[in-house]
């Protein structure tokens, strides 16, 4: 059986880059401009933000990458744990927000 989301799957990126070369180059340039260009946000904080986003978008490759980069920037286990809990709280908040929409749909169907 095929396993999903293994770190070794990253080698398939070359297939995407070869098959969609122009789009891949544009996307990689965009990522470089967002992640690698110095801003007013310290790099460690950018990595913690990236971890939180990767957790909420559920991208295992992004989680792996940004955990590694955050550690390189000196992020502690406690900072990463706090980031995880912030992402978890926001994720549950989003579920409640969509719950409001579900109740709205339910109520509209009853009218």
DSSP file (Angstrom, degrees, kcal/mol; ACC not computed):
  #  RESIDUE AA STRUCTURE BP1 BP2  ACC     N-H-->O    O-->H-N    N-H-->O    O-->H-N    TCO  KAPPA ALPHA  PHI   PSI    X-CA   Y-CA   Z-CA
    1    1 A X              0   0    0      0, 0.0     2,-0.2     0, 0.0     0, 0.0   0.000 360.0 360.0 360.0 140.4    0.0    0.0    0.0
    2    2 A X        -     0   0    0      1,-0.0     2,-0.3     0, 0.0     0, 0.0  -0.510 360.0-137.8 -70.9 134.5    1.2    3.5   -0.8
    3    3 A X        -     0   0    0     -2,-0.2     3,-0.3     1,-0.0     2,-0.3  -0.732  18.5-130.8 -92.0 145.1    2.1    5.6    2.2
    4    4 A X  S    S+     0   0    0     -2,-0.3     5,-0.0     1,-0.2    -1,-0.0  -0.710  71.9   3.4 -98.9 147.0    1.0    9.2    2.2
    5    5 A X  S    S+     0   0    0     -2,-0.3     2,-0.3     1,-0.2    -1,-0.2   0.884  74.4 168.2  52.3  55.0    3.1   12.3    3.0
    6    6 A X    >   -     0   0    0     -3,-0.3     3,-2.0     1,-0.1     4,-0.3  -0.748  44.5-123.3 -93.4 146.7    6.5   10.8    3.5
    7    7 A X  G >  S+     0   0    0     -2,-0.3     3,-1.6     1,-0.3     4,-0.1   0.854 111.3  62.2 -55.8 -35.7    9.5   13.1    3.7
    8    8 A X  G >  S+     0   0    0      1,-0.3     3,-1.6     2,-0.1    -1,-0.3   0.656  82.3  81.1 -67.7 -14.1   11.1   11.1    0.8
    9    9 A X  G X   +     0   0    0     -3,-2.0     3,-2.4     1,-0.3    -1,-0.3   0.693  69.1  84.9 -64.1 -16.7    8.2   12.2   -1.5
   10   10 A X  G X  S+     0   0    0     -3,-1.6     3,-2.0     1,-0.3     4,-0.3   0.747  72.2  73.5 -59.1 -21.9   10.0   15.5   -2.0
   11   11 A X  G X  S+     0   0    0     -3,-1.6     3,-0.9     1,-0.3     4,-0.3   0.714  83.1  69.2 -67.0 -15.8   12.0   13.9   -4.7
   12   12 A X  G X> S+     0   0    0     -3,-2.4     4,-1.4     1,-0.2     3,-0.9   0.611  75.7  85.4 -74.3 -10.6    8.9   14.0   -6.9
   13   13 A X  H <> S+     0   0    0     -3,-2.0     4,-2.9     1,-0.3    -1,-0.2   0.866  80.5  61.8 -57.3 -35.9    9.2   17.8   -7.0
   14   14 A X  H <> S+     0   0    0     -3,-0.9     4,-2.4    -4,-0.3    -1,-0.3   0.855 100.1  54.3 -60.9 -33.4   11.6   17.4   -9.9
   15   15 A X  H <> S+     0   0    0     -3,-0.9     4,-2.2    -4,-0.3    -1,-0.2   0.906 110.9  44.8 -66.2 -40.6    8.8   15.9  -11.9
   16   16 A X  H  X S+     0   0    0     -4,-1.4     4,-2.4     2,-0.2    -2,-0.2   0.928 113.2  50.5 -67.5 -44.7    6.5   18.8  -11.2
   17   17 A X  H  < S+     0   0    0     -4,-2.9    -2,-0.2     1,-0.2     7,-0.2   0.892 113.7  45.4 -61.5 -40.4    9.3   21.3  -12.0
   18   18 A X  H >< S+     0   0    0     -4,-2.4     3,-0.6    -5,-0.2    -1,-0.2   0.899 117.1  43.6 -69.0 -40.6   10.1   19.6  -15.3
   19   19 A X  H 3< S+     0   0    0     -4,-2.2    -2,-0.2     1,-0.3    -1,-0.2   0.762 129.0  26.3 -79.9 -25.5    6.4   19.3  -16.3
   20   20 A X  T 3X S+     0   0    0     -4,-2.4     4,-2.7    -5,-0.2    -1,-0.3  -0.476  76.4 157.6-133.5  61.5    5.4   22.8  -15.3
   21   21 A X  H <> S+     0   0    0     -3,-0.6     4,-2.5     1,-0.2     5,-0.2   0.896  70.3  44.5 -59.4 -50.7    8.7   24.6  -15.7
   22   22 A X  H  > S+     0   0    0      1,-0.2     4,-2.1     2,-0.2    -1,-0.2   0.927 117.2  45.0 -64.0 -45.3    7.5   28.2  -16.1
   23   23 A X  H  > S+     0   0    0      2,-0.2     4,-2.6     1,-0.2    -1,-0.2   0.901 113.2  51.4 -65.2 -40.5    4.9   28.0  -13.3
   24   24 A X  H  X S+     0   0    0     -4,-2.7     4,-2.9     2,-0.2     5,-0.2   0.919 109.5  49.4 -62.7 -44.5    7.4   26.3  -11.0
   25   25 A X  H  X S+     0   0    0     -4,-2.5     4,-2.2    -5,-0.2    -1,-0.2   0.914 112.6  47.9 -61.5 -42.6   10.0   28.9  -11.5
   26   26 A X  H  X S+     0   0    0     -4,-2.1     4,-2.2     2,-0.2    -2,-0.2   0.918 113.5  47.2 -64.3 -43.4    7.5   31.7  -10.9
   27   27 A X  H  X S+     0   0    0     -4,-2.6     4,-2.6     2,-0.2    -2,-0.2   0.923 112.4  48.9 -64.7 -44.7    6.2   30.0   -7.7
   28   28 A X  H  X S+     0   0    0     -4,-2.9     4,-2.3     1,-0.2    -1,-0.2   0.877 111.0  50.7 -64.2 -37.1    9.7   29.3   -6.4
   29   29 A X  H  X S+     0   0    0     -4,-2.2     4,-2.4    -5,-0.2    -1,-0.2   0.902 110.2  50.1 -65.7 -40.7   10.7   33.0   -7.1
   30   30 A X  H  X S+     0   0    0     -4,-2.2     4,-2.2     2,-0.2     5,-0.2   0.943 110.9  48.5 -61.4 -47.9    7.6   34.1   -5.2
   31   31 A X  H  X S+     0   0    0     -4,-2.6     4,-3.1     1,-0.2     5,-0.4   0.915 111.1  51.2 -58.5 -43.9    8.5   31.8   -2.2
   32   32 A X  H  X>S+     0   0    0     -4,-2.3     4,-2.5     1,-0.2     5,-0.6   0.920 110.1  48.8 -59.8 -45.1   12.0   33.2   -2.2
   33   33 A X  H  X5S+     0   0    0     -4,-2.4     4,-0.5     1,-0.2    -1,-0.2   0.867 117.4  41.2 -65.0 -36.4   10.8   36.8   -2.2
   34   34 A X  H  <5S+     0   0    0     -4,-2.2    -2,-0.2    -5,-0.2    -1,-0.2   0.924 126.7  29.9 -76.9 -45.5    8.4   36.1    0.7
   35   35 A X  H  <5S+     0   0    0     -4,-3.1    -3,-0.2    -5,-0.2    -2,-0.2   0.833 125.4  37.5 -87.5 -33.6   10.6   33.9    2.8
   36   36 A X  H  <5S+     0   0    0     -4,-2.5     2,-0.4    -5,-0.4    -3,-0.2   0.622  88.7  94.8-101.9 -13.9   14.2   35.1    2.1
   37   37 A X  S  <<S-     0   0    0     -5,-0.6     2,-0.1    -4,-0.5    -4,-0.0  -0.648  82.4-111.3 -82.3 133.2   13.9   38.8    1.7
   38   38 A X        +     0   0    0     -2,-0.4     2,-0.2     2,-0.1     4,-0.1  -0.380  45.9 168.6 -64.8 135.7   14.7   40.7    5.0
   39   39 A X        -     0   0    0      2,-0.5     4,-0.1    -2,-0.1    -1,-0.0  -0.688  53.2 -87.1-131.9-174.1   11.7   42.4    6.5
   40   40 A X  S    S+     0   0    0     -2,-0.2     2,-0.6     2,-0.1    -2,-0.1   0.609 105.5  86.6 -74.2 -11.7   10.8   44.1    9.8
   41   41 A X  S    S-     0   0    0      1,-0.0    -2,-0.5     2,-0.0     5,-0.1  -0.806  89.2-118.1 -91.1 122.6    9.8   40.7   11.2
   42   42 A X     >  -     0   0    0     -2,-0.6     4,-2.2     1,-0.1     3,-0.5  -0.253  23.6-116.4 -57.8 147.2   12.8   38.8   12.6
   43   43 A X  H  > S+     0   0    0      1,-0.2     4,-2.3     2,-0.2     5,-0.2   0.858 113.4  56.6 -56.6 -40.4   13.5   35.5   10.8
   44   44 A X  H  > S+     0   0    0      1,-0.2     4,-2.1     2,-0.2    -1,-0.2   0.917 109.4  46.4 -59.3 -42.3   12.8   33.4   13.9
   45   45 A X  H  > S+     0   0    0     -3,-0.5     4,-2.7     2,-0.2    -1,-0.2   0.881 109.0  54.6 -68.2 -37.7    9.3   34.9   14.2
   46   46 A X  H  X S+     0   0    0     -4,-2.2     4,-2.4     1,-0.2    -1,-0.2   0.899 109.5  48.8 -60.6 -39.1    8.7   34.5   10.4
   47   47 A X  H  X S+     0   0    0     -4,-2.3     4,-2.3     2,-0.2    -2,-0.2   0.895 110.1  49.9 -69.0 -39.3    9.5   30.8   10.9
   48   48 A X  H  X S+     0   0    0     -4,-2.1     4,-2.2     2,-0.2    -2,-0.2   0.909 111.9  48.8 -64.7 -40.5    7.2   30.5   13.9
   49   49 A X  H  X S+     0   0    0     -4,-2.7     4,-2.4     1,-0.2    -2,-0.2   0.927 110.3  51.9 -61.0 -44.4    4.4   32.1   11.9
   50   50 A X  H  X S+     0   0    0     -4,-2.4     4,-2.8     1,-0.2    -2,-0.2   0.880 107.7  51.8 -61.4 -38.6    5.2   29.7    9.0
   51   51 A X  H  X S+     0   0    0     -4,-2.3     4,-2.5     2,-0.2    -1,-0.2   0.941 109.1  50.3 -62.3 -46.5    4.9   26.8   11.4
   52   52 A X  H  X S+     0   0    0     -4,-2.2     4,-1.8     1,-0.2    -2,-0.2   0.903 113.8  44.8 -58.7 -42.1    1.5   28.0   12.6
   53   53 A X  H  X S+     0   0    0     -4,-2.4     4,-2.4     2,-0.2     5,-0.2   0.915 111.3  52.9 -68.7 -42.8    0.3   28.4    9.0
   54   54 A X  H  X>S+     0   0    0     -4,-2.8     5,-2.0     1,-0.2     4,-0.8   0.872 109.0  50.9 -60.9 -36.5    1.7   25.0    8.0
   55   55 A X  H  <5S+     0   0    0     -4,-2.5    -1,-0.2     3,-0.2    -2,-0.2   0.915 112.4  45.1 -66.6 -42.0   -0.1   23.4   10.9
   56   56 A X  H  <5S+     0   0    0     -4,-1.8    -2,-0.2     1,-0.2    -1,-0.2   0.811 117.3  43.6 -75.2 -27.9   -3.4   24.9    9.9
   57   57 A X  H  <5S-     0   0    0     -4,-2.4    -1,-0.2    -5,-0.1    -2,-0.2   0.537 107.3-132.0 -89.3  -6.9   -3.0   24.1    6.2
   58   58 A X  T  <5 +     0   0    0     -4,-0.8     2,-0.8    -5,-0.2    -3,-0.2   0.901  46.6 158.7  59.9  48.0   -1.8   20.6    7.2
   59   59 A X     >< -     0   0    0     -5,-2.0     4,-2.4     1,-0.2    -1,-0.2  -0.863  23.7-169.7-102.4 102.3    1.3   20.6    5.0
   60   60 A X  H  > S+     0   0    0     -2,-0.8     4,-2.3     1,-0.2    -1,-0.2   0.833  86.9  53.1 -62.7 -31.6    3.7   18.0    6.4
   61   61 A X  H  > S+     0   0    0      2,-0.2     4,-2.3     1,-0.2    -1,-0.2   0.895 110.6  46.8 -70.3 -39.3    6.6   19.2    4.1
   62   62 A X  H  > S+     0   0    0      2,-0.2     4,-2.9     1,-0.2     5,-0.3   0.896 111.1  52.3 -67.4 -40.6    6.1   22.8    5.2
   63   63 A X  H  X S+     0   0    0     -4,-2.4     4,-2.3    -9,-0.2     5,-0.3   0.949 111.4  46.7 -59.3 -48.8    6.0   21.7    8.9
   64   64 A X  H  X S+     0   0    0     -4,-2.3     4,-1.8     1,-0.2    -2,-0.2   0.931 115.5  45.7 -58.9 -47.7    9.3   19.8    8.4
   65   65 A X  H  X S+     0   0    0     -4,-2.3     4,-2.3     1,-0.2    -2,-0.2   0.935 116.1  43.3 -62.5 -48.7   11.0   22.6    6.6
   66   66 A X  H  X S+     0   0    0     -4,-2.9     4,-2.3     2,-0.2    -1,-0.2   0.774 109.8  55.7 -78.1 -25.1   10.0   25.4    9.0
   67   67 A X  H  X S+     0   0    0     -4,-2.3     4,-2.4    -5,-0.3    -1,-0.2   0.937 111.0  46.8 -64.0 -45.8   10.6   23.4   12.2
   68   68 A X  H  X S+     0   0    0     -4,-1.8     4,-2.1    -5,-0.3    -2,-0.2   0.933 114.9  45.0 -60.8 -47.3   14.2   22.9   10.9
   69   69 A X  H  X S+     0   0    0     -4,-2.3     4,-1.6     2,-0.2    -1,-0.2   0.874 111.5  53.0 -66.8 -37.0   14.6   26.6   10.0
   70   70 A X  H  <>S+     0   0    0     -4,-2.3     5,-2.9     2,-0.2    -1,-0.2   0.911 108.8  49.8 -64.5 -41.6   13.1   27.8   13.3
   71   71 A X  H ><5S+     0   0    0     -4,-2.4     3,-1.7     1,-0.2    -2,-0.2   0.912 108.1  53.4 -62.7 -41.5   15.5   25.6   15.2
   72   72 A X  H 3<5S+     0   0    0     -4,-2.1    -1,-0.2     1,-0.3    -2,-0.2   0.845 107.5  52.3 -59.6 -33.0   18.4   27.1   13.2
   73   73 A X  T 3<5S-     0   0    0     -4,-1.6    -1,-0.3    -5,-0.1    -2,-0.2   0.384 127.5-100.2 -86.4   3.7   17.1   30.5   14.2
   74   74 A X  T < 5 +     0   0    0     -3,-1.7    -3,-0.2     1,-0.3     2,-0.2   0.605  62.0 163.6  92.9  11.9   17.1   29.6   17.8
   75   75 A X      < -     0   0    0     -5,-2.9    -1,-0.3    -6,-0.1     2,-0.1  -0.448  30.7-135.9 -65.3 134.5   13.4   28.8   18.4
   76   76 A X     >  -     0   0    0     -2,-0.2     4,-2.2     1,-0.1     5,-0.2  -0.406  20.2-109.7 -87.2 165.8   13.0   26.8   21.6
   77   77 A X  H  > S+     0   0    0      1,-0.2     4,-2.5     2,-0.2     5,-0.2   0.873 121.6  54.1 -59.4 -37.4   10.8   23.8   22.2
   78   78 A X  H  > S+     0   0    0      2,-0.2     4,-2.5     1,-0.2    -1,-0.2   0.887 107.4  49.0 -66.6 -39.8    8.6   26.0   24.3
   79   79 A X  H  > S+     0   0    0      2,-0.2     4,-2.1     1,-0.2    -2,-0.2   0.902 113.0  47.5 -66.2 -40.0    8.2   28.6   21.5
   80   80 A X  H  X S+     0   0    0     -4,-2.2     4,-2.3     2,-0.2    -2,-0.2   0.908 111.8  50.3 -67.7 -40.7    7.3   25.8   19.0
   81   81 A X  H  X S+     0   0    0     -4,-2.5     4,-2.2     2,-0.2    -2,-0.2   0.909 110.4  49.7 -62.9 -41.8    4.8   24.3   21.5
   82   82 A X  H  X S+     0   0    0     -4,-2.5     4,-2.2     2,-0.2    -1,-0.2   0.895 109.9  51.5 -63.3 -39.4    3.2   27.7   22.0
   83   83 A X  H  X S+     0   0    0     -4,-2.1     4,-2.4     2,-0.2    -2,-0.2   0.908 108.4  51.9 -62.0 -42.8    3.0   28.1   18.3
   84   84 A X  H  X S+     0   0    0     -4,-2.3     4,-2.3     1,-0.2    -2,-0.2   0.915 110.6  47.7 -59.6 -44.0    1.3   24.7   18.0
   85   85 A X  H  X S+     0   0    0     -4,-2.2     4,-2.4     2,-0.2    -1,-0.2   0.863 109.8  52.2 -69.9 -35.2   -1.3   25.7   20.6
   86   86 A X  H  X S+     0   0    0     -4,-2.2     4,-2.5     2,-0.2     5,-0.2   0.938 111.5  47.5 -63.1 -45.7   -2.0   29.0   18.9
   87   87 A X  H  X S+     0   0    0     -4,-2.4     4,-2.5     1,-0.2    -2,-0.2   0.900 111.7  50.9 -61.3 -40.7   -2.6   27.2   15.6
   88   88 A X  H  X S+     0   0    0     -4,-2.3     4,-2.3     2,-0.2    -1,-0.2   0.908 110.6  48.6 -64.0 -42.1   -4.8   24.7   17.4
   89   89 A X  H  X S+     0   0    0     -4,-2.4     4,-2.0     2,-0.2    -2,-0.2   0.916 113.8  45.9 -64.9 -43.0   -6.9   27.4   19.0
   90   90 A X  H  X S+     0   0    0     -4,-2.5     4,-2.2     2,-0.2    -2,-0.2   0.888 110.9  53.3 -67.5 -38.0   -7.3   29.3   15.8
   91   91 A X  H  X S+     0   0    0     -4,-2.5     4,-1.7    -5,-0.2    -2,-0.2   0.918 110.8  45.9 -63.0 -43.0   -8.2   26.1   13.9
   92   92 A X  H  X S+     0   0    0     -4,-2.3     4,-1.9     1,-0.2    -1,-0.2   0.867 109.9  55.3 -69.1 -33.5  -10.9   25.3   16.5
   93   93 A X  H  X S+     0   0    0     -4,-2.0     4,-2.3     1,-0.2    -2,-0.2   0.884 105.3  52.6 -63.3 -37.8  -12.1   28.8   16.2
   94   94 A X  H  X S+     0   0    0     -4,-2.2     4,-2.4     2,-0.2     5,-0.2   0.881 105.8  54.1 -65.0 -37.5  -12.5   28.4   12.5
   95   95 A X  H  X S+     0   0    0     -4,-1.7     4,-1.6     1,-0.2    -1,-0.2   0.910 109.4  47.9 -62.8 -40.6  -14.6   25.3   13.1
   96   96 A X  H  X S+     0   0    0     -4,-1.9     4,-1.8     2,-0.2    -2,-0.2   0.904 108.9  54.4 -65.2 -40.7  -16.9   27.3   15.3
   97   97 A X  H  X S+     0   0    0     -4,-2.3     4,-1.3     1,-0.2    -2,-0.2   0.910 110.8  44.6 -59.7 -42.7  -17.1   30.1   12.6
   98   98 A X  H  X S+     0   0    0     -4,-2.4     4,-2.3     1,-0.2    -1,-0.2   0.774 106.0  62.8 -72.4 -25.0  -18.2   27.5   10.1
   99   99 A X  H  X S+     0   0    0     -4,-1.6     4,-2.4    -5,-0.2    -2,-0.2   0.880  99.6  53.7 -63.1 -37.4  -20.5   26.1   12.7
  100  100 A X  H  X S+     0   0    0     -4,-1.8     4,-2.1     2,-0.2    -2,-0.2   0.914 108.8  49.0 -60.6 -42.8  -22.3   29.5   12.6
  101  101 A X  H  X S+     0   0    0     -4,-1.3     4,-2.6     2,-0.2    -2,-0.2   0.898 109.1  52.6 -64.0 -40.5  -22.6   29.2    8.9
  102  102 A X  H  X S+     0   0    0     -4,-2.3     4,-2.5     1,-0.2    -2,-0.2   0.915 109.6  48.3 -61.4 -43.2  -24.0   25.7    9.3
  103  103 A X  H  X S+     0   0    0     -4,-2.4     4,-2.7     2,-0.2    -1,-0.2   0.883 109.6  53.5 -64.9 -37.0  -26.6   26.9   11.7
  104  104 A X  H  X S+     0   0    0     -4,-2.1     4,-2.6     2,-0.2    -2,-0.2   0.939 110.7  46.2 -60.4 -47.7  -27.5   29.7    9.3
  105  105 A X  H  X S+     0   0    0     -4,-2.6     4,-2.2     2,-0.2    -2,-0.2   0.907 112.6  50.9 -61.7 -42.0  -28.1   27.2    6.5
  106  106 A X  H  X S+     0   0    0     -4,-2.5     4,-1.1     1,-0.2    -2,-0.2   0.929 111.8  46.7 -60.2 -46.1  -30.1   25.0    8.9
  107  107 A X  H  X S+     0   0    0     -4,-2.7     4,-0.9     1,-0.2     3,-0.4   0.902 110.8  52.0 -65.5 -41.1  -32.3   27.9    9.9
  108  108 A X  H >< S+     0   0    0     -4,-2.6     3,-0.6     1,-0.2    -1,-0.2   0.875 107.4  53.0 -63.8 -36.5  -32.8   29.0    6.3
  109  109 A X  H 3< S+     0   0    0     -4,-2.2    -1,-0.2     1,-0.2    -2,-0.2   0.775 106.2  54.9 -67.6 -25.9  -33.9   25.5    5.3
  110  110 A X  H 3<        0   0    0     -4,-1.1    -1,-0.2    -3,-0.4    -2,-0.2   0.683 360.0 360.0 -81.4 -18.6  -36.5   25.6    8.1
  111  111 A X    <<        0   0    0     -4,-0.9    -1,-0.2    -3,-0.6    -2,-0.2   0.469 360.0 360.0 -82.3 360.0  -38.1   28.8    6.9
